[in-house]
Amino acid sequence: MPDERASPPPVAPGRSDPPVATGLKRFLYVCAGLVCVGLAYLGAILPGLPTTPWVLLASYCFSRSSPRLNRWLKRSPIFGKLLRDWEEHRGIRRPVKIVAVCLVVTVVSLSITYGPLPIKAKWVIGVLALIGIGTIVFVVPTIKSDPRA
């Protein structure tokens, strides 16, 4: 009878930890992850710069280069819940979506109204904002609220 304590923990079907890179590739992944974390922190305080894509990209880079940095990011009080929601549910909670859409509308409206930009640039900014809002609202799945969460 085999010893059950020696078996690895179960892995969700279709998911496994990616192999950790070594050498130069590992160094580049770590550097890219750190840059992405920096951009995510900037996005958390600067309107107009997204946070979520940078956090997800940082987690991707760290998962391939440094399990320790990946654990650190997932335990982050600012980004941890966002990453857990994405990994467990592949979506974003409704309040996060509402804040994101409100920030995009506010920043883009102010830029278009008060920015000394050519009219064509204002149109481009407006169209890109609508694409971004459409993506947030209609493409990215919304996680149902759970009072136990």
LUMPANU-122841 format. One line per 10 residues: for each residue x, y, z of N, C-alpha, C, CB. Coordinates in pm, 1 decimal, always signed. Glycine has a CB too. Example, Ala and Ser with C-alpha at 12.3 -4.5 7.8 and 13.67 -1.06 7.14 Angstrom:
BEGIN
+1319.0/-569.0/+780.0/+1230.0/-450.0/+780.0/+1320.0/-330.0/+780.0/+1130.8/-447.3/+904.6; +1285.0/-225.0/+708.0/+1367.0/-106.0/+714.0/+1290.0/+3.0/+787.0/+1408.4/-59.8/+572.5
***
This chain:
BEGIN
+85.2/-118.0/+0.0/+0.0/+0.0/+0.0/+89.6/+124.2/+0.0/-96.8/-0.1/+123.2; +76.8/+213.7/-99.6/+162.3/+331.9/-108.2/+129.0/+432.8/+1.4/+148.4/+397.3/-245.6; +229.1/+508.1/+39.7/+213.4/+610.5/+142.3/+144.9/+731.9/+81.1/+350.6/+649.5/+204.0; +21.5/+763.9/+127.1/-56.2/+873.7/+69.5/-0.6/+1009.7/+107.7/-200.4/+863.8/+113.3; +74.9/+1017.8/+217.4/+128.5/+1146.3/+260.5/+234.1/+1198.8/+163.7/+187.5/+1134.1/+400.0; +296.1/+1114.1/+88.1/+403.0/+1154.2/-2.2/+350.7/+1207.1/-135.5/+495.3/+1037.6/-26.5; +220.4/+1189.8/-162.9/+167.2/+1233.3/-292.2/+154.3/+1385.7/-295.7/+30.2/+1167.0/-319.7; +172.3/+1443.3/-414.3/+161.0/+1589.0/-426.1/+17.0/+1632.9/-407.4/+213.6/+1637.0/-562.3; -5.8/+1760.1/-373.5/-142.7/+1808.6/-357.7/-216.7/+1804.5/-490.7/-143.1/+1951.3/-301.0; -348.8/+1788.9/-484.9/-425.0/+1782.7/-610.2/-418.1/+1914.5/-685.5/-571.1/+1746.3/-582.3
-420.8/+1903.8/-817.2/-417.2/+2020.9/-904.5/-549.1/+2027.0/-976.9/-297.4/+2015.4/-1005.1; -602.1/+2148.1/-992.7/-728.1/+2165.3/-1064.5/-712.9/+2110.9/-1205.6/-771.0/+2314.3/-1067.5; -817.4/+2048.2/-1258.7/-809.0/+1992.5/-1394.0/-772.3/+2100.0/-1495.7/-941.8/+1926.6/-1432.9; -675.9/+2069.2/-1579.6/-635.7/+2161.2/-1685.2/-540.4/+2270.1/-1639.4/-755.8/+2224.0/-1744.3; -505.6/+2269.8/-1511.9/-415.0/+2372.8/-1460.2/-298.9/+2307.2/-1389.0/-488.7/+2469.5/-1365.0; -182.9/+2361.2/-1413.3/-64.7/+2316.6/-1341.3/+29.3/+2435.0/-1328.5/+4.7/+2196.6/-1413.4; +118.5/+2426.2/-1232.0/+214.3/+2534.2/-1215.8/+310.2/+2531.8/-1333.4/+290.6/+2522.3/-1081.4; +336.7/+2648.3/-1392.6/+430.6/+2651.7/-1505.0/+571.5/+2625.2/-1455.2/+424.1/+2787.4/-1578.5; +656.7/+2572.7/-1541.0/+795.3/+2550.5/-1499.1/+864.0/+2684.3/-1472.9/+873.0/+2470.0/-1606.3; +949.1/+2686.7/-1371.2/+1021.3/+2808.4/-1335.9/+1142.6/+2820.9/-1427.3/+1064.1/+2807.4/-1185.8
+1155.5/+2936.3/-1490.8/+1266.8/+2961.1/-1582.2/+1397.5/+2974.5/-1504.0/+1241.0/+3088.2/-1666.3; +1507.0/+2958.5/-1574.4/+1638.5/+2973.7/-1512.7/+1723.7/+3068.9/-1597.1/+1708.8/+2835.6/-1497.5; +1832.4/+3113.7/-1537.1/+1928.9/+3195.3/-1609.9/+1875.0/+3330.3/-1651.5/+1975.4/+3122.3/-1730.3; +1911.3/+3371.0/-1771.1/+1874.0/+3502.2/-1823.2/+1722.1/+3516.3/-1835.7/+1940.3/+3525.8/-1959.1; +1656.1/+3409.4/-1876.3/+1511.4/+3413.3/-1892.8/+1443.5/+3443.3/-1758.2/+1460.0/+3279.3/-1951.3; +1491.3/+3381.7/-1650.8/+1437.9/+3406.4/-1516.9/+1459.9/+3552.8/-1478.8/+1504.4/+3312.3/-1412.8; +1580.4/+3603.2/-1502.0/+1613.3/+3741.7/-1470.5/+1519.5/+3838.0/-1543.7/+1759.4/+3771.5/-1507.3; +1494.8/+3811.8/-1671.2/+1407.4/+3898.4/-1750.6/+1262.5/+3892.9/-1700.6/+1413.5/+3858.1/-1898.8; +1216.5/+3772.8/-1664.5/+1081.1/+3759.7/-1609.2/+1068.6/+3836.7/-1477.7/+1045.8/+3611.0/-1587.2; +1168.8/+3825.5/-1389.7/+1164.3/+3896.8/-1262.0/+1163.9/+4047.5/-1286.3/+1284.3/+3856.7/-1172.5
+1250.3/+4094.2/-1373.4/+1254.3/+4238.7/-1404.3/+1121.5/+4285.9/-1461.7/+1368.1/+4269.9/-1503.8; +1066.8/+4211.3/-1555.6/+938.5/+4248.4/-1615.4/+828.1/+4249.1/-1509.1/+902.0/+4151.2/-1730.1; +828.7/+4150.7/-1420.5/+729.2/+4145.1/-1313.3/+739.6/+4264.1/-1220.7/+744.5/+4017.5/-1233.8; +862.0/+4303.2/-1184.2/+880.9/+4418.1/-1096.0/+836.9/+4548.1/-1163.4/+1027.5/+4428.4/-1053.3; +866.5/+4562.2/-1291.4/+820.7/+4681.0/-1365.3/+667.2/+4683.8/-1367.7/+878.1/+4681.6/-1511.5; +605.8/+4568.9/-1390.7/+459.2/+4561.7/-1394.6/+398.4/+4596.2/-1258.6/+413.7/+4421.4/-1438.4; +461.2/+4550.8/-1149.9/+412.0/+4585.5/-1016.6/+421.5/+4736.7/-996.7/+492.2/+4510.4/-906.5; +532.7/+4795.6/-1038.0/+547.3/+4940.8/-1027.7/+439.5/+5013.8/-1105.0/+683.7/+4983.7/-1077.6; +411.9/+4968.6/-1227.3/+306.3/+5030.6/-1307.8/+168.1/+5010.1/-1245.2/+308.1/+4973.5/-1449.9; +148.2/+4893.9/-1182.4/+20.8/+4867.6/-1115.8/+1.3/+4961.8/-997.0/+13.8/+4721.0/-1069.3
+108.1/+4983.7/-919.5/+97.9/+5078.8/-807.9/+70.1/+5219.8/-859.2/+227.4/+5077.8/-723.8; +135.0/+5258.2/-967.8/+106.5/+5389.0/-1027.2/-38.9/+5395.8/-1073.8/+202.2/+5417.0/-1145.6; -85.9/+5285.7/-1133.6/-224.6/+5280.8/-1179.2/-324.5/+5289.7/-1065.2/-248.5/+5154.4/-1256.8; -283.9/+5245.8/-946.4/-373.5/+5252.5/-831.2/-390.3/+5396.6/-782.0/-320.5/+5163.9/-717.7; -290.8/+5482.1/-810.6/-301.7/+5619.7/-761.2/-323.7/+5722.8/-871.4/-177.8/+5655.4/-684.7; -292.9/+5687.4/-995.9/-310.4/+5781.9/-1107.0/-434.0/+5746.7/-1189.2/-185.5/+5783.0/-1197.4; -525.2/+5840.5/-1203.4/-640.8/+5811.5/-1288.3/-597.5/+5801.1/-1434.2/-749.2/+5920.4/-1271.9; -655.3/+5708.2/-1503.3/-624.1/+5692.0/-1645.1/-527.3/+5579.2/-1673.6/-568.2/+5818.5/-1698.9; -447.8/+5538.8/-1574.5/-355.0/+5427.1/-1593.4/-418.3/+5303.4/-1530.6/-213.6/+5457.5/-1530.1; -440.7/+5199.0/-1609.4/-508.1/+5081.1/-1554.9/-419.5/+5006.6/-1454.9/-549.3/+4986.9/-1668.3
-481.8/+4940.3/-1361.9/-410.7/+4863.4/-1259.9/-417.5/+4714.4/-1289.6/-468.4/+4892.1/-1121.1; -536.4/+4665.3/-1317.3/-559.1/+4521.1/-1329.7/-469.6/+4452.4/-1432.0/-701.4/+4496.4/-1365.7; -455.6/+4503.1/-1553.9/-370.3/+4431.2/-1649.5/-225.5/+4419.3/-1601.8/-373.5/+4501.2/-1784.3; -175.2/+4523.6/-1534.4/-36.2/+4518.9/-1486.3/-19.5/+4417.3/-1373.8/+8.3/+4657.5/-1438.0; -120.3/+4407.3/-1286.6/-113.3/+4309.1/-1178.0/-116.2/+4167.7/-1235.4/-230.1/+4329.3/-1078.0; -204.7/+4144.8/-1330.7/-213.5/+4010.8/-1391.5/-84.8/+3976.0/-1465.4/-333.3/+4002.9/-1488.4; -27.7/+4072.3/-1535.3/+97.1/+4048.1/-1607.1/+212.5/+4023.2/-1509.9/+129.7/+4166.7/-1698.5; +216.2/+4096.7/-1399.3/+320.3/+4074.6/-1298.2/+308.8/+3934.6/-1240.2/+310.6/+4179.8/-1185.6; +188.1/+3891.6/-1211.3/+168.1/+3757.2/-1157.7/+212.5/+3650.8/-1258.4/+20.6/+3736.2/-1120.0; +182.0/+3673.6/-1384.6/+225.9/+3582.0/-1490.5/+378.1/+3571.5/-1491.7/+174.4/+3629.3/-1628.5
+445.8/+3686.9/-1488.4/+593.2/+3687.4/-1491.7/+651.2/+3619.9/-1368.0/+646.5/+3831.6/-1502.4; +595.3/+3650.4/-1250.7/+647.3/+3591.6/-1127.3/+620.5/+3441.8/-1119.6/+586.2/+3660.8/-1006.9; +507.7/+3396.7/-1174.3/+478.3/+3253.2/-1169.6/+577.7/+3174.1/-1253.6/+335.4/+3226.1/-1218.2; +641.4/+3239.7/-1349.2/+738.9/+3172.7/-1434.1/+883.0/+3195.8/-1390.9/+721.8/+3217.9/-1575.1; +902.5/+3280.0/-1287.4/+1039.9/+3310.9/-1249.0/+1066.6/+3298.5/-1100.3/+1074.0/+3448.4/-1292.9; +970.5/+3335.1/-1016.5/+995.5/+3339.7/-873.1/+868.3/+3308.7/-795.2/+1050.5/+3476.7/-832.7; +852.5/+3185.0/-751.7/+734.8/+3152.0/-670.8/+724.7/+3239.7/-545.0/+738.9/+3004.3/-630.8; +839.1/+3279.5/-490.1/+839.8/+3363.5/-369.8/+777.2/+3500.7/-400.0/+985.0/+3380.9/-316.3; +817.9/+3564.5/-510.1/+759.5/+3693.5/-547.5/+612.1/+3679.7/-584.5/+836.9/+3754.7/-664.2; +575.4/+3568.4/-644.6/+435.4/+3545.8/-679.4/+350.9/+3534.4/-552.1/+420.7/+3418.0/-766.3
+401.5/+3461.3/-451.2/+330.2/+3452.7/-322.9/+318.9/+3590.9/-258.6/+402.3/+3354.7/-226.9; +426.6/+3669.6/-264.8/+425.5/+3804.7/-208.5/+316.7/+3889.4/-275.2/+563.9/+3871.7/-225.6; +307.3/+3881.6/-406.3/+207.2/+3960.0/-478.8/+66.2/+3915.0/-441.8/+228.7/+3947.5/-630.6; +45.6/+3784.5/-430.2/-87.2/+3732.6/-396.7/-128.2/+3765.9/-253.7/-90.6/+3582.5/-417.0; -31.7/+3791.5/-166.7/-61.1/+3829.0/-27.8/-73.3/+3979.8/-11.1/+47.2/+3775.9/+65.2; -50.0/+4054.1/-116.8/-54.6/+4199.8/-111.4/-193.5/+4246.8/-68.9/-16.7/+4260.5/-247.9; -199.3/+4341.1/+28.0/-330.7/+4391.4/+68.4/-400.0/+4470.4/-42.4/-316.8/+4478.3/+191.3; -324.0/+4522.9/-136.4/-383.8/+4602.4/-244.3/-426.8/+4513.9/-361.0/-284.9/+4709.1/-293.3; -341.2/+4419.1/-399.8/-366.3/+4341.4/-521.4/-407.3/+4196.3/-496.6/-244.4/+4343.1/-606.6; -392.7/+4147.0/-375.8/-417.3/+4005.7/-347.6/-556.8/+3958.5/-382.3/-392.1/+3978.8/-204.7
-658.3/+4034.6/-339.1/-796.8/+3993.1/-364.9/-827.1/+3992.2/-514.8/-895.0/+4086.4/-292.0; -775.9/+4090.6/-585.4/-795.4/+4097.7/-730.6/-737.6/+3973.4/-799.1/-729.9/+4225.6/-787.7; -616.2/+3934.9/-758.9/-553.1/+3816.5/-818.0/-627.9/+3688.8/-781.4/-407.7/+3805.9/-772.9; -669.0/+3677.3/-656.6/-744.2/+3557.4/-616.0/-874.6/+3547.1/-693.7/-773.2/+3559.7/-464.2; -945.1/+3660.6/-708.6/-1069.8/+3659.3/-785.9/-1044.9/+3613.8/-928.8/-1134.7/+3798.2/-785.7; -938.7/+3664.5/-989.6/-909.4/+3628.3/-1128.2/-872.3/+3480.9/-1139.5/-796.0/+3715.5/-1183.4; -788.5/+3431.4/-1047.7/-744.8/+3292.0/-1055.6/-856.9/+3193.9/-1024.1/-629.3/+3268.6/-961.1; -941.8/+3228.1/-927.6/-1048.3/+3136.6/-886.6/-1172.2/+3145.6/-975.2/-1087.0/+3164.4/-743.8; -1206.0/+3266.7/-1019.9/-1332.6/+3287.2/-1091.4/-1316.4/+3340.1/-1232.8/-1418.4/+3381.4/-1014.6; -1194.2/+3379.8/-1270.9/-1167.2/+3439.0/-1402.0/-1256.3/+3559.2/-1428.8/-1186.2/+3335.4/-1511.6
-1272.3/+3644.1/-1326.0/-1354.4/+3762.5/-1340.6/-1319.8/+3868.0/-1237.9/-1499.6/+3726.6/-1330.2; -1399.4/+3975.7/-1239.2/-1379.0/+4089.6/-1150.5/-1511.2/+4118.8/-1081.2/-1326.9/+4215.2/-1228.9; -1504.3/+4158.7/-955.7/-1625.1/+4190.9/-879.0/-1689.5/+4320.2/-931.0/-1591.3/+4204.7/-728.4; -1821.9/+4327.7/-914.2/-1899.0/+4441.6/-963.1/-1848.3/+4576.4/-909.3/-2044.3/+4423.6/-925.7; -1817.9/+4592.1/-780.1/-1768.7/+4722.5/-733.3/-1639.3/+4766.3/-801.7/-1746.8/+4718.1/-583.9; -1552.1/+4672.7/-832.7/-1427.2/+4705.8/-901.7/-1458.2/+4755.7/-1042.7/-1332.4/+4582.6/-906.9; -1554.3/+4690.9/-1108.4/-1594.1/+4734.7/-1241.8/-1655.0/+4874.9/-1238.3/-1693.7/+4635.7/-1302.4; -1736.9/+4900.9/-1139.0/-1802.5/+5032.1/-1128.9/-1698.3/+5141.6/-1110.2/-1903.9/+5034.1/-1011.8; -1602.3/+5118.5/-1021.5/-1496.7/+5217.7/-998.6/-1416.3/+5238.8/-1126.8/-1403.3/+5173.0/-882.9; -1383.6/+5130.6/-1195.9/-1304.9/+5141.5/-1318.9/-1379.1/+5223.7/-1424.3/-1272.4/+5001.8/-1374.1
-1505.4/+5194.5/-1445.3/-1583.4/+5267.6/-1546.3/-1596.7/+5414.8/-1506.6/-1724.0/+5203.7/-1563.9; -1622.8/+5441.7/-1379.2/-1636.4/+5581.4/-1334.2/-1506.1/+5658.8/-1354.3/-1677.9/+5586.4/-1185.6; -1393.0/+5595.0/-1323.7/-1264.9/+5662.1/-1343.8/-1237.2/+5689.6/-1490.8/-1152.7/+5578.9/-1285.4; -1266.5/+5592.7/-1576.5/-1244.1/+5612.3/-1719.5/-1331.6/+5727.0/-1770.7/-1273.9/+5481.9/-1798.1; -1458.0/+5726.4/-1734.7/-1549.6/+5831.6/-1780.5/-1502.4/+5968.3/-1731.1/-1693.9/+5803.7/-1731.4; -1464.1/+5976.6/-1604.0/-1420.4/+6105.1/-1547.2/-1294.2/+6156.6/-1615.1/-1395.9/+6091.1/-1396.8; -1192.9/+6072.4/-1622.8/-1064.9/+6116.0/-1678.7/-1078.1/+6150.3/-1826.7/-958.5/+6007.5/-1659.3; -1148.5/+6068.2/-1900.5/-1163.2/+6094.3/-2044.0/-1247.9/+6219.0/-2067.6/-1226.5/+5972.8/-2114.9; -1352.6/+6236.4/-1990.9/-1435.7/+6356.1/-2006.4/-1355.4/+6482.4/-1979.0/-1556.7/+6349.9/-1912.9; -1276.2/+6480.0/-1871.6/-1193.1/+6596.4/-1840.1/-1087.5/+6620.6/-1947.7/-1125.6/+6578.1/-1704.3
-1027.8/+6513.0/-1997.5/-925.8/+6527.0/-2102.0/-984.8/+6586.1/-2229.4/-861.7/+6391.3/-2132.5; -1100.3/+6537.0/-2267.6/-1163.3/+6585.6/-2390.4/-1210.8/+6730.1/-2373.0/-1281.8/+6494.7/-2430.0; -1265.5/+6761.1/-2256.7/-1321.0/+6894.7/-2234.0/-1212.9/+7001.0/-2217.3/-1409.8/+6893.3/-2111.5; -1112.7/+6971.5/-2135.3/-1014.6/+7074.4/-2099.6/-877.2/+7056.1/-2163.4/-998.8/+7077.7/-1951.9; -853.9/+6943.5/-2226.2/-722.5/+6919.0/-2285.5/-701.0/+6999.3/-2412.2/-705.3/+6772.1/-2315.3; -581.1/+7056.9/-2428.1/-551.0/+7134.2/-2550.1/-510.2/+7040.4/-2663.6/-438.3/+7237.9/-2523.2; -602.8/+6954.6/-2701.9/-573.8/+6854.0/-2803.3/-648.4/+6884.7/-2932.2/-610.7/+6714.4/-2752.6; -593.3/+6840.9/-3045.2/-667.5/+6854.7/-3171.4/-795.8/+6770.8/-3164.6/-579.1/+6810.6/-3293.3; -894.7/+6812.7/-3239.7/-1024.7/+6745.2/-3237.4/-1012.7/+6597.2/-3273.5/-1121.4/+6814.1/-3333.4; -923.5/+6563.9/-3366.1/-905.2/+6422.3/-3404.1/-853.6/+6341.6/-3286.2/-807.4/+6409.6/-3523.4
-761.8/+6396.9/-3208.6/-708.4/+6326.8/-3091.1/-818.9/+6305.4/-2987.4/-590.6/+6406.4/-3028.6; -905.2/+6404.2/-2972.6/-1016.5/+6390.3/-2878.2/-1110.9/+6278.7/-2921.3/-1093.5/+6522.5/-2866.0; -1135.8/+6268.5/-3050.8/-1219.7/+6160.2/-3101.9/-1154.7/+6024.0/-3077.4/-1246.4/+6179.8/-3251.8; -1025.4/+6015.2/-3101.4/-954.0/+5888.7/-3078.9/-961.9/+5849.8/-2930.9/-805.2/+5900.4/-3124.1; -938.0/+5946.8/-2843.0/-945.7/+5918.9/-2699.5/-1085.9/+5872.1/-2661.1/-907.2/+6043.9/-2618.0; -1187.4/+5937.9/-2713.9/-1325.6/+5899.7/-2684.2/-1359.4/+5759.6/-2732.6/-1420.9/+5998.5/-2746.5; -1317.7/+5727.6/-2854.0/-1345.5/+5593.9/-2909.7/-1271.7/+5486.6/-2830.0/-1304.2/+5587.0/-3059.2; -1144.3/+5511.8/-2797.7/-1068.4/+5413.7/-2718.5/-1129.8/+5395.9/-2579.6/-921.1/+5457.4/-2705.6; -1179.0/+5503.7/-2521.3/-1245.4/+5493.7/-2391.0/-1371.1/+5408.4/-2400.5/-1280.4/+5633.2/-2337.5; -1448.2/+5427.8/-2506.6/-1568.8/+5345.7/-2525.2/-1534.2/+5198.0/-2543.5/-1648.8/+5395.5/-2646.4
-1426.7/+5170.3/-2615.0/-1381.9/+5031.4/-2630.9/-1342.0/+4974.0/-2495.3/-1263.0/+5022.5/-2730.6; -1268.1/+5052.7/-2416.7/-1227.5/+5006.9/-2283.9/-1345.3/+4981.0/-2192.5/-1136.3/+5107.7/-2220.3; -1441.5/+5073.3/-2193.2/-1561.1/+5056.2/-2109.9/-1640.6/+4934.4/-2156.2/-1649.8/+5183.2/-2114.5; -1654.7/+4918.8/-2286.3/-1724.9/+4801.4/-2338.9/-1657.4/+4671.1/-2297.8/-1733.3/+4809.0/-2490.6; -1525.1/+4671.9/-2298.2/-1451.5/+4552.5/-2256.5/-1476.2/+4522.8/-2109.1/-1300.9/+4570.0/-2282.7; -1468.1/+4625.5/-2025.5/-1490.9/+4606.9/-1882.0/-1632.0/+4555.4/-1855.2/-1467.7/+4738.5/-1806.5; -1729.4/+4616.0/-1920.8/-1868.8/+4584.3/-1892.0/-1914.0/+4453.5/-1956.5/-1957.5/+4697.1/-1938.6; -1877.7/+4431.4/-2082.9/-1935.6/+4319.6/-2156.3/-1843.7/+4199.2/-2176.6/-1979.9/+4367.4/-2287.6; -1712.3/+4217.1/-2170.5/-1621.6/+4105.9/-2199.0/-1569.4/+4040.3/-2071.6/-1505.0/+4154.3/-2283.2; -1520.7/+4120.5/-1978.3/-1466.0/+4065.8/-1854.2/-1580.9/+4016.4/-1767.5/-1380.9/+4172.3/-1778.3
-1578.4/+3888.5/-1728.6/-1688.4/+3834.3/-1647.3/-1700.2/+3904.1/-1512.0/-1668.6/+3684.7/-1625.8; -1824.9/+3916.6/-1466.0/-1851.6/+3975.5/-1335.3/-1873.5/+3863.1/-1235.3/-1975.0/+4070.9/-1340.2; -1802.1/+3872.2/-1123.5/-1817.8/+3772.4/-1017.3/-1939.9/+3812.1/-934.8/-1688.1/+3762.3/-926.9; -2026.1/+3715.9/-910.2/-2144.3/+3741.5/-828.0/-2099.9/+3771.5/-685.3/-2242.3/+3620.3/-831.2; -2166.6/+3865.7/-619.4/-2133.9/+3900.2/-481.3/-2165.8/+3783.2/-390.8/-2210.4/+4025.9/-435.9; -2074.9/+3758.2/-297.3/-2091.2/+3649.5/-202.9/-2075.0/+3708.7/-62.5/-1987.6/+3533.4/-229.9; -2179.7/+3706.6/+19.1/-2168.4/+3768.5/+149.8/-2063.2/+3703.0/+238.7/-2300.7/+3764.8/+218.3; -2024.2/+3580.8/+208.9/-1923.0/+3511.2/+289.7/-1782.5/+3551.1/+249.8/-1939.0/+3360.5/+276.7; -1765.5/+3618.9/+132.9/-1631.6/+3653.9/+83.0/-1569.0/+3766.8/+159.8/-1637.9/+3690.9/-62.2
***
